[in-house]
Every structure is written in C-alpha cells, then in structure tokens.
Amino acid sequence: MEGVKYNEYEMRLQRGSKLFVYTDGVPEAENAAHEQFGTDRMLEALNRNTGRTHPKDDMEEVMRALQDFSEGTPQFDDITMMCLYYAGMEGKGDSMNKPRELELDAQVENIAAATDFVAGELEQMDCPLRALSQISVAIDEIFANIAMYAYPDKKGTLTVGVRPIMEPYGVEIIFRDQGVPFNPMSAKEPDTTLSAEEREIGGLGIFLVRKTMDKVEYEYRDGENVLHLFKFF
C-alpha cells in the first residue's frame, strides 16, 4: 500500500519448528456476549498438547477452541489459518537426527576450537547465556580429560557433536573417542564438604559437569567411548 512503511525481519527455523499464521478474524471472533476470542485463547490452544507434529492437528485444535468459545455465533470476518512444519534440510528418516560434528586432534590446545564450534551451533538455537556458559565449561572439562588420559601411548582424535532436541527444547552434546575405555559416570564423587586440603586430588571436573548438565549418559560402542551431555533450555 502506498505510503505505508514495511519492516523486513529474518528468523532461522530449527528442524521441528512450526510457523502459524492467521488473519485477524481468528482472535477477533466473538461469542454471543460480543466478547472476542483473543490471542491468549489462541495461544493456549496452540500450546495444548505440544506433542502434535502434523500442522493440520494444530489448526483443528485452534478451530475447536474457537467454535467452543463462539457457540455458533455468526462471524463477520473470515477465519483463515495456515501452519507450516519445518522437517529440516537433510530429508526424511534417520538422517534428520544426525548431529553436526567436528573432529579434532585430542590435544588441549583444541579446546577453544571445540567450544567455538558448539557455541556457533547454539547461537542458532537461541541458547540462554547461562546454559551456554555451563556448556562451555563442560566442554572444557570433558575435552581436557580426553586429551590428557584417553591416548596415553599414542596420538588420537575426538569428535564433538551437537544435536538439537525439540521436546523438551534443548541440546545434546556428544563426545566420541577411540581411547582407553573410561566411564566418567563410574567415577567416585568428591566429598565437597571437606576442605581443599582434605579432599583427594581430581574428580571435580566430572562432578561439575554432572551437576550442571540435566542428564549425562555414557556408552562404549564399536570401540568408542561415547559421552552424551543433555542441557534443556
């Protein structure tokens, strides 16, 4: 329209995201008392049972809520909705669940490269600053542990992977190495009630990771140590 200023915006959709657009006839639908449906009721319907995947289910949920609210009251504007589901760029099937990975030599000087790689992925996910800081510390601790102890008699590599999680929203950080089998979950937790002089040396790094991450899992698979760190936003 001539004389009207329009603003352009960009946003990045993560795999599994939905985009819901609608005309003003949806929130402005009225009941017999001339009360409007409103955006709060619309959002409540959209966020009800977030396990839905098919966009049609979301629109039907909003439509049911609108019809229950209006109780058959004739409407004077169009009620139009469109919902898009972003399945991702990698196609269908298991490939959609593959993490983004970076392989590095298992050397302490490569910690910064691993941290920068993960931070770049997390920026696209709108990761909260507190979670980003905790994840960065966890990467430092785990990477250093692998670099110093996984390959005592040779040089080796490790792979850092990042996989977004949609429900609950968060991220999975995956460390893989082919070094000496070691389950950090079996390590004895340090007694933090003792003073620094009284405590045994070591163990605080893994302890910190287990306390700051929401879930930590380990498996030894196909000759590899695989450590999964989960952080929910």
RODRENTI-834769 format. One line per 4 residues: number of its first residue (from 0); their letters; for each residue x, y, z of N, C-alpha, C. Coordinates in nm, 3 decimals, decimal comma. Last residue first. Layout:
% residues N
NUM = A = X/Y/Z/X/Y/Z/X/Y/Z | ...
% end
This chain:
% residues 233
232 = FFKF = 1,670/-2,607/2,772/1,659/-2,461/2,786/1,526/-2,419/2,849 | 1,873/-2,875/2,880/1,742/-2,827/2,835/1,728/-2,679/2,867 | 2,137/-3,072/2,785/2,103/-2,947/2,852/1,973/-2,894/2,794 | 2,323/-3,367/2,807/2,195/-3,307/2,772/2,174/-3,180/2,855
228 = LHLV = 2,589/-3,543/2,672/2,552/-3,440/2,769/2,423/-3,374/2,721 | 2,726/-3,858/2,629/2,614/-3,771/2,590/2,585/-3,673/2,704 | 3,007/-4,018/2,507/2,951/-3,947/2,621/2,846/-3,849/2,572 | 3,158/-4,307/2,414/3,057/-4,210/2,368/2,990/-4,150/2,492
224 = NEGD = 3,446/-4,466/2,314/3,380/-4,403/2,428/3,282/-4,300/2,373 | 3,444/-4,734/2,078/3,449/-4,591/2,108/3,386/-4,560/2,243 | 3,403/-4,990/1,984/3,539/-4,947/2,010/3,553/-4,800/2,043 | 3,120/-4,998/1,968/3,203/-5,018/1,849/3,344/-4,963/1,867
220 = RYEY = 3,077/-4,816/2,260/3,010/-4,873/2,144/3,106/-4,880/2,026 | 2,998/-4,750/2,577/3,115/-4,792/2,499/3,062/-4,872/2,382 | 2,829/-4,462/2,705/2,826/-4,596/2,649/2,958/-4,623/2,578 | 2,669/-4,240/2,936/2,791/-4,295/2,875/2,764/-4,432/2,817
216 = EVKD = 2,499/-3,932/3,001/2,494/-4,076/2,973/2,624/-4,119/2,905 | 2,347/-3,688/3,193/2,474/-3,733/3,137/2,467/-3,884/3,120 | 2,132/-3,409/3,214/2,146/-3,555/3,207/2,279/-3,587/3,143 | 2,169/-3,143/3,258/2,043/-3,203/3,304/2,046/-3,355/3,300
212 = MTKR = 2,481/-3,021/3,396/2,401/-3,074/3,286/2,274/-3,139/3,340 | 2,586/-2,960/3,645/2,535/-2,851/3,563/2,455/-2,898/3,442 | 2,669/-3,200/3,764/2,580/-3,111/3,839/2,517/-3,004/3,750 | 2,841/-3,315/3,580/2,720/-3,389/3,619/2,620/-3,300/3,692
208 = VLFI = 3,044/-3,120/3,575/2,966/-3,149/3,455/2,835/-3,218/3,491 | 3,145/-3,141/3,837/3,084/-3,016/3,792/2,996/-3,039/3,670 | 3,249/-3,402/3,828/3,145/-3,369/3,926/3,070/-3,243/3,882 | 3,451/-3,368/3,642/3,338/-3,455/3,609/3,221/-3,427/3,701
204 = GLGG = 3,612/-3,192/3,805/3,565/-3,157/3,671/3,442/-3,236/3,630 | 3,681/-3,325/4,039/3,591/-3,211/4,048/3,533/-3,173/3,911 | 3,867/-3,530/4,008/3,725/-3,564/4,017/3,631/-3,447/4,017 | 4,159/-3,438/4,208/4,088/-3,490/4,091/3,941/-3,514/4,117
200 = IERE = 4,283/-3,528/4,529/4,301/-3,453/4,405/4,223/-3,520/4,292 | 4,072/-3,545/4,817/4,162/-3,609/4,723/4,169/-3,527/4,595 | 4,051/-3,285/5,070/3,996/-3,363/4,958/4,106/-3,428/4,876 | 4,187/-3,127/5,251/4,148/-3,261/5,293/4,101/-3,348/5,177
196 = EASL = 4,227/-2,883/5,128/4,345/-2,957/5,175/4,311/-3,102/5,207 | 3,969/-2,796/5,085/4,053/-2,825/4,969/4,175/-2,907/5,009 | 3,751/-2,966/5,322/3,828/-2,851/5,275/3,915/-2,893/5,157 | 3,448/-3,148/5,253/3,583/-3,137/5,306/3,651/-3,012/5,252
192 = TTDP = 3,221/-3,154/5,111/3,208/-3,099/5,247/3,346/-3,082/5,311 | 3,259/-3,280/4,876/3,271/-3,135/4,873/3,252/-3,071/5,011 | 3,409/-3,553/4,794/3,337/-3,506/4,913/3,356/-3,355/4,924 | 3,362/-3,647/4,451/3,443/-3,592/4,560/3,355/-3,546/4,676
188 = EKAS = 3,229/-3,956/4,335/3,211/-3,812/4,352/3,297/-3,763/4,469 | 3,405/-4,186/4,138/3,356/-4,153/4,271/3,344/-4,001/4,285 | 3,298/-4,273/3,812/3,396/-4,208/3,898/3,332/-4,168/4,031 | 3,112/-4,364/3,643/3,150/-4,457/3,749/3,251/-4,394/3,845
184 = MPNF = 3,087/-4,175/3,450/2,975/-4,188/3,543/3,008/-4,280/3,660 | 3,300/-4,205/3,281/3,307/-4,099/3,384/3,195/-4,108/3,486 | 3,443/-4,485/3,180/3,308/-4,438/3,208/3,314/-4,332/3,318 | 3,668/-4,564/2,933/3,652/-4,498/3,063/3,511/-4,443/3,074
180 = PVGQ = 3,899/-4,727/2,729/3,761/-4,725/2,779/3,754/-4,663/2,918 | 4,131/-4,519/2,563/4,112/-4,618/2,670/3,968/-4,613/2,719 | 3,987/-4,392/2,253/4,092/-4,412/2,352/4,060/-4,522/2,451 | 3,833/-4,291/2,058/3,871/-4,432/2,049/3,984/-4,465/2,144
176 = DRFI = 3,547/-4,080/2,130/3,691/-4,102/2,113/3,718/-4,252/2,113 | 3,295/-3,834/2,124/3,334/-3,970/2,084/3,486/-3,976/2,073 | 3,040/-3,652/2,278/3,185/-3,669/2,265/3,214/-3,815/2,228 | 2,767/-3,445/2,216/2,818/-3,582/2,210/2,969/-3,581/2,191
172 = IEVG = 2,502/-3,271/2,352/2,642/-3,260/2,312/2,703/-3,400/2,323 | 2,181/-3,178/2,278/2,262/-3,292/2,319/2,403/-3,270/2,264 | 1,957/-2,923/2,392/2,063/-2,971/2,305/2,130/-3,093/2,366 | 1,611/-2,820/2,386/1,746/-2,816/2,441/1,846/-2,870/2,341
168 = YPEM = 1,278/-2,864/2,479/1,372/-2,793/2,393/1,508/-2,784/2,460 | 1,182/-3,205/2,554/1,181/-3,062/2,582/1,292/-2,993/2,503 | 1,177/-3,161/2,222/1,079/-3,180/2,330/1,141/-3,264/2,441 | 1,395/-3,115/2,048/1,275/-3,033/2,038/1,181/-3,047/2,156
164 = IPRV = 1,739/-3,075/2,040/1,629/-3,154/2,094/1,506/-3,065/2,097 | 2,022/-3,076/1,818/1,910/-3,007/1,883/1,805/-3,107/1,931 | 2,342/-3,193/1,869/2,212/-3,234/1,817/2,100/-3,159/1,890 | 2,678/-3,196/1,797/2,571/-3,113/1,852/2,441/-3,154/1,787
160 = GVTL = 2,990/-3,356/1,878/2,866/-3,346/1,801/2,763/-3,262/1,874 | 3,330/-3,402/1,842/3,228/-3,331/1,919/3,105/-3,314/1,831 | 3,569/-3,655/1,851/3,464/-3,590/1,774/3,363/-3,528/1,868 | 3,924/-3,689/1,869/3,792/-3,696/1,931/3,695/-3,616/1,845
156 = TGKK = 4,221/-3,885/1,810/4,125/-3,780/1,778/4,000/-3,795/1,866 | 4,563/-3,933/1,922/4,431/-3,975/1,876/4,342/-3,856/1,850 | 4,889/-4,069/1,974/4,802/-3,956/1,945/4,668/-4,007/1,893 | 4,977/-4,291/2,247/4,970/-4,251/2,107/4,886/-4,125/2,093
152 = DPYA = 4,955/-4,366/2,509/5,073/-4,413/2,436/5,074/-4,371/2,289 | 4,717/-4,258/2,617/4,844/-4,246/2,691/4,967/-4,279/2,609 | 4,449/-4,127/2,537/4,552/-4,185/2,450/4,689/-4,175/2,518 | 4,293/-4,024/2,744/4,237/-4,126/2,655/4,343/-4,199/2,573
148 = YMAI = 4,405/-3,817/2,903/4,405/-3,955/2,952/4,360/-4,061/2,852 | 4,407/-3,561/2,791/4,515/-3,599/2,882/4,521/-3,748/2,913 | 4,181/-3,544/2,626/4,312/-3,511/2,572/4,426/-3,563/2,660 | 3,974/-3,606/2,806/4,004/-3,697/2,695/4,145/-3,674/2,643
144 = NAFI = 3,993/-3,380/2,973/4,003/-3,515/3,029/4,039/-3,617/2,922 | 3,946/-3,170/2,795/4,075/-3,180/2,862/4,097/-3,320/2,918 | 3,677/-3,227/2,727/3,781/-3,228/2,624/3,918/-3,246/2,688 | 3,550/-3,194/2,977/3,547/-3,324/2,909/3,658/-3,333/2,807
140 = EDIA = 3,605/-2,919/3,042/3,639/-3,029/3,133/3,649/-3,163/3,061 | 3,511/-2,777/2,816/3,649/-2,761/2,863/3,691/-2,880/2,949 | 3,243/-2,854/2,816/3,329/-2,889/2,703/3,475/-2,883/2,744 | 3,159/-2,733/3,056/3,154/-2,879/3,042/3,244/-2,926/2,928
136 = VSIQ = 3,186/-2,464/2,991/3,267/-2,520/3,099/3,273/-2,672/3,088 | 2,989/-2,451/2,790/3,129/-2,419/2,758/3,223/-2,476/2,863 | 2,759/-2,505/2,938/2,801/-2,599/2,834/2,948/-2,577/2,798 | 2,746/-2,275/3,096/2,761/-2,407/3,160/2,810/-2,512/3,060
132 = SLAR = 2,711/-2,078/2,897/2,827/-2,074/2,985/2,852/-2,209/3,050 | 2,465/-2,157/2,790/2,583/-2,152/2,704/2,710/-2,154/2,788 | 2,297/-2,118/3,010/2,318/-2,254/2,959/2,443/-2,260/2,872 | 2,316/-1,837/3,029/2,356/-1,922/3,142/2,385/-2,065/3,095
128 = LPCD = 2,210/-1,752/2,782/2,351/-1,725/2,815/2,400/-1,815/2,928 | 2,005/-1,982/2,593/2,024/-1,882/2,700/2,170/-1,871/2,741 | 2,016/-2,021/2,243/2,052/-2,079/2,372/2,068/-1,970/2,477 | 1,912/-1,999/1,983/1,875/-1,902/2,086/1,899/-1,959/2,225
124 = MQEL = 2,020/-2,164/1,798/1,910/-2,220/1,876/1,859/-2,122/1,982 | 2,237/-2,042/1,695/2,123/-2,061/1,604/2,000/-2,113/1,678 | 2,410/-2,068/1,909/2,360/-1,935/1,875/2,237/-1,945/1,785 | 2,485/-2,334/1,896/2,389/-2,293/1,999/2,333/-2,154/1,972
120 = EGAV = 2,675/-2,334/1,692/2,551/-2,410/1,675/2,444/-2,363/1,774 | 2,872/-2,175/1,812/2,811/-2,134/1,686/2,680/-2,205/1,659 | 2,941/-2,334/2,031/2,877/-2,205/2,055/2,809/-2,153/1,928 | 3,068/-2,547/1,902/2,942/-2,571/1,973/2,868/-2,440/1,995
116 = FDTA = 3,293/-2,407/1,799/3,204/-2,483/1,712/3,068/-2,503/1,777 | 3,414/-2,305/2,029/3,363/-2,213/1,928/3,264/-2,282/1,835 | 3,490/-2,546/2,155/3,396/-2,455/2,221/3,333/-2,359/2,120 | 3,675/-2,648/1,971/3,553/-2,723/2,003/3,447/-2,633/2,065
112 = AAIN = 3,868/-2,447/1,983/3,802/-2,477/1,855/3,672/-2,553/1,878 | 3,951/-2,465/2,250/3,886/-2,342/2,202/3,811/-2,366/2,072 | 4,075/-2,716/2,256/3,952/-2,693/2,335/3,878/-2,571/2,282 | 4,316/-2,760/2,140/4,199/-2,759/2,051/4,067/-2,739/2,126
108 = EVQA = 4,511/-2,783/2,332/4,505/-2,656/2,258/4,386/-2,649/2,162 | 4,491/-3,048/2,415/4,431/-2,943/2,497/4,416/-2,813/2,420 | 4,397/-3,283/2,169/4,502/-3,203/2,231/4,437/-3,084/2,300 | 4,300/-3,487/1,968/4,273/-3,483/2,112/4,389/-3,415/2,185
104 = DLEL = 4,209/-3,322/1,671/4,310/-3,397/1,745/4,285/-3,380/1,893 | 3,856/-3,338/1,586/3,978/-3,265/1,620/4,081/-3,361/1,679 | 3,559/-3,305/1,406/3,664/-3,396/1,452/3,793/-3,317/1,472 | 3,230/-3,216/1,460/3,363/-3,163/1,432/3,465/-3,259/1,490
100 = ERPK = 2,887/-3,240/1,348/3,006/-3,289/1,416/3,133/-3,217/1,371 | 2,544/-3,243/1,410/2,651/-3,170/1,342/2,779/-3,201/1,418 | 2,374/-3,564/1,432/2,427/-3,440/1,488/2,525/-3,372/1,392 | 2,082/-3,689/1,274/2,227/-3,689/1,281/2,278/-3,557/1,338
96 = NMSD = 1,815/-3,696/1,233/1,859/-3,696/1,372/2,011/-3,696/1,386 | 1,772/-3,715/0,967/1,727/-3,592/1,032/1,780/-3,582/1,174 | 1,844/-3,971/0,899/1,940/-3,865/0,872/1,902/-3,735/0,939 | 1,627/-4,138/0,940/1,723/-4,124/1,048/1,821/-4,010/1,026
92 = GKGE = 1,370/-3,958/0,752/1,431/-4,076/0,811/1,535/-4,041/0,916 | 1,420/-3,710/0,492/1,341/-3,787/0,587/1,423/-3,901/0,646 | 1,632/-3,417/0,468/1,544/-3,520/0,415/1,475/-3,596/0,526 | 1,780/-3,212/0,567/1,851/-3,335/0,540/1,760/-3,446/0,488
88 = MGAY = 1,649/-2,984/0,643/1,706/-2,986/0,508/1,765/-3,120/0,469 | 1,329/-2,998/0,816/1,475/-2,993/0,806/1,522/-3,012/0,665 | 1,059/-2,969/0,850/1,115/-3,101/0,876/1,267/-3,102/0,870 | 0,851/-2,738/0,971/0,983/-2,746/0,907/1,050/-2,877/0,945
84 = YLCM = 0,517/-2,684/0,899/0,608/-2,764/0,981/0,740/-2,778/0,906 | 0,279/-2,424/0,908/0,388/-2,491/0,836/0,475/-2,565/0,936 | -0,055/-2,332/0,884/0,050/-2,381/0,973/0,152/-2,458/0,891 | -0,298/-2,081/0,863/-0,204/-2,165/0,789/-0,093/-2,205/0,886
80 = MTID = -0,640/-1,971/0,868/-0,516/-2,009/0,935/-0,429/-2,090/0,841 | -0,914/-1,752/0,885/-0,818/-1,822/0,799/-0,690/-1,848/0,876 | -1,217/-1,640/0,883/-1,132/-1,708/0,980/-1,038/-1,798/0,900 | -1,354/-1,321/0,791/-1,304/-1,454/0,755/-1,215/-1,509/0,867
76 = DFQP = -1,622/-1,182/0,988/-1,491/-1,172/0,921/-1,445/-1,313/0,889 | -1,842/-1,215/1,140/-1,849/-1,113/1,037/-1,715/-1,091/0,966 | -2,018/-1,509/1,251/-1,900/-1,425/1,247/-1,907/-1,330/1,128 | -2,279/-1,624/1,468/-2,233/-1,589/1,333/-2,115/-1,491/1,340
72 = TGES = -2,219/-1,856/1,727/-2,246/-1,715/1,695/-2,194/-1,683/1,555 | -2,156/-2,112/1,812/-2,243/-2,096/1,696/-2,277/-1,953/1,660 | -1,981/-2,068/2,030/-2,108/-2,137/2,050/-2,208/-2,108/1,936 | -1,729/-1,953/2,060/-1,833/-1,874/1,992/-1,972/-1,935/2,006
68 = FDQL = -1,585/-2,157/2,198/-1,598/-2,022/2,254/-1,716/-1,948/2,192 | -1,596/-2,375/2,031/-1,649/-2,389/2,168/-1,674/-2,252/2,229 | -1,465/-2,260/1,811/-1,606/-2,298/1,800/-1,670/-2,316/1,937 | -1,207/-2,227/1,916/-1,282/-2,111/1,868/-1,432/-2,142/1,861
64 = ARMV = -1,132/-2,489/1,971/-1,140/-2,392/2,081/-1,223/-2,271/2,041 | -1,136/-2,592/1,711/-1,226/-2,648/1,813/-1,244/-2,549/1,928 | -0,934/-2,438/1,594/-1,070/-2,426/1,544/-1,171/-2,482/1,645 | -0,709/-2,525/1,732/-0,749/-2,385/1,743/-0,895/-2,370/1,701
60 = EEMD = -0,711/-2,792/1,644/-0,719/-2,763/1,787/-0,765/-2,619/1,810 | -0,676/-2,763/1,370/-0,802/-2,820/1,419/-0,821/-2,792/1,568 | -0,416/-2,663/1,368/-0,526/-2,579/1,321/-0,660/-2,631/1,369 | -0,276/-2,888/1,467/-0,271/-2,759/1,537/-0,388/-2,670/1,498
56 = DKPH = -0,327/-3,082/1,275/-0,375/-3,103/1,412/-0,377/-2,973/1,491 | -0,194/-2,985/1,053/-0,340/-2,991/1,050/-0,397/-3,006/1,190 | 0,076/-3,024/1,109/0,020/-2,889/1,119/-0,133/-2,889/1,122 | 0,176/-3,299/1,310/0,114/-3,256/1,185/0,049/-3,120/1,200
52 = TRGT = 0,256/-3,320/1,583/0,355/-3,295/1,477/0,288/-3,239/1,353 | 0,200/-3,270/1,933/0,148/-3,279/1,797/0,257/-3,249/1,696 | 0,294/-3,224/2,185/0,349/-3,339/2,115/0,296/-3,355/1,973 | 0,169/-3,025/2,323/0,275/-2,985/2,230/0,338/-3,102/2,157
48 = NRNL = -0,102/-2,973/2,445/-0,054/-3,099/2,387/0,051/-3,070/2,280 | -0,145/-2,636/2,374/-0,204/-2,752/2,440/-0,157/-2,878/2,369 | -0,062/-2,429/2,226/0,036/-2,487/2,317/-0,018/-2,606/2,396 | -0,292/-2,355/2,086/-0,174/-2,400/2,012/-0,076/-2,474/2,102
44 = AELM = -0,461/-2,274/2,294/-0,498/-2,389/2,212/-0,377/-2,444/2,136 | -0,317/-2,052/2,384/-0,343/-2,163/2,477/-0,379/-2,289/2,399 | -0,331/-1,888/2,162/-0,202/-1,943/2,203/-0,218/-2,061/2,297 | -0,609/-1,829/2,170/-0,549/-1,893/2,053/-0,416/-1,959/2,088
40 = RDTG = -0,632/-1,700/2,413/-0,701/-1,828/2,394/-0,644/-1,903/2,274 | -0,472/-1,474/2,349/-0,437/-1,562/2,462/-0,504/-1,698/2,448 | -0,597/-1,339/2,140/-0,473/-1,414/2,111/-0,435/-1,508/2,226 | -0,961/-1,363/2,117/-0,833/-1,310/2,165/-0,714/-1,399/2,136
36 = FQEH = -1,246/-1,370/2,102/-1,168/-1,491/2,130/-1,030/-1,454/2,183 | -1,442/-1,107/2,251/-1,354/-1,160/2,147/-1,275/-1,280/2,196 | -1,787/-1,083/2,326/-1,651/-1,095/2,379/-1,563/-1,157/2,271 | -2,052/-1,072/2,266/-1,962/-0,982/2,193/-1,822/-0,976/2,257
32 = AANE = -2,196/-1,274/2,368/-2,182/-1,157/2,454/-2,089/-1,053/2,392 | -2,169/-1,479/2,186/-2,298/-1,409/2,191/-2,292/-1,282/2,276 | -1,828/-1,420/2,073/-1,935/-1,505/2,122/-2,063/-1,422/2,131 | -1,616/-1,353/1,783/-1,693/-1,315/1,902/-1,790/-1,424/1,945
28 = AEPV = -1,284/-1,319/1,659/-1,411/-1,393/1,659/-1,484/-1,367/1,791 | -1,035/-1,208/1,666/-1,150/-1,117/1,679/-1,284/-1,187/1,666 | -0,849/-1,408/1,621/-0,859/-1,353/1,756/-0,980/-1,262/1,776 | -0,944/-1,458/1,339/-0,931/-1,561/1,442/-0,939/-1,500/1,582
24 = GDTY = -0,943/-1,235/1,180/-1,073/-1,294/1,211/-1,066/-1,403/1,316 | -0,691/-1,168/1,114/-0,742/-1,110/1,239/-0,881/-1,162/1,274 | -0,538/-1,479/1,000/-0,599/-1,348/0,979/-0,657/-1,297/1,110 | -0,220/-1,634/1,067/-0,365/-1,629/1,075/-0,414/-1,488/1,042
20 = VFLK = 0,037/-1,887/1,102/-0,008/-1,753/1,061/-0,159/-1,753/1,049 | 0,292/-2,060/1,250/0,147/-2,049/1,247/0,110/-1,905/1,212 | 0,547/-2,281/1,204/0,511/-2,141/1,182/0,360/-2,135/1,163 | 0,754/-2,496/1,397/0,628/-2,470/1,328/0,608/-2,320/1,314
16 = SGRQ = 1,051/-2,705/1,390/0,978/-2,583/1,422/0,847/-2,576/1,344 | 1,200/-2,918/1,310/1,091/-2,946/1,401/1,011/-2,824/1,440 | 1,502/-2,743/1,291/1,431/-2,863/1,249/1,325/-2,898/1,354 | 1,452/-2,389/1,330/1,521/-2,513/1,362/1,436/-2,631/1,316
12 = LRME = 1,454/-2,108/1,130/1,371/-2,216/1,182/1,458/-2,337/1,210 | 1,555/-1,785/1,185/1,601/-1,917/1,144/1,513/-2,022/1,210 | 1,430/-1,483/1,046/1,444/-1,574/1,158/1,482/-1,711/1,104 | 1,417/-1,137/0,963/1,464/-1,272/0,932/1,464/-1,356/1,059
8 = YENY = 1,206/-0,876/0,842/1,267/-0,950/0,952/1,314/-1,086/0,900 | 1,131/-0,548/0,734/1,170/-0,685/0,700/1,239/-0,749/0,820 | 0,848/-0,330/0,748/0,977/-0,374/0,803/1,003/-0,518/0,761 | 0,694/-0,075/0,560/0,702/-0,216/0,596/0,842/-0,248/0,648
4 = KVGE = 0,484/0,204/0,559/0,620/0,154/0,580/0,615/0,008/0,625 | 0,271/0,333/0,314/0,281/0,251/0,435/0,422/0,194/0,444 | 0,257/0,463/0,072/0,268/0,544/0,193/0,278/0,467/0,322 | 0,058/0,218/-0,087/0,139/0,337/-0,100/0,137/0,419/0,030
0 = M = 0,084/-0,119/0,000/0,000/0,000/0,000/0,089/0,124/0,000
% end
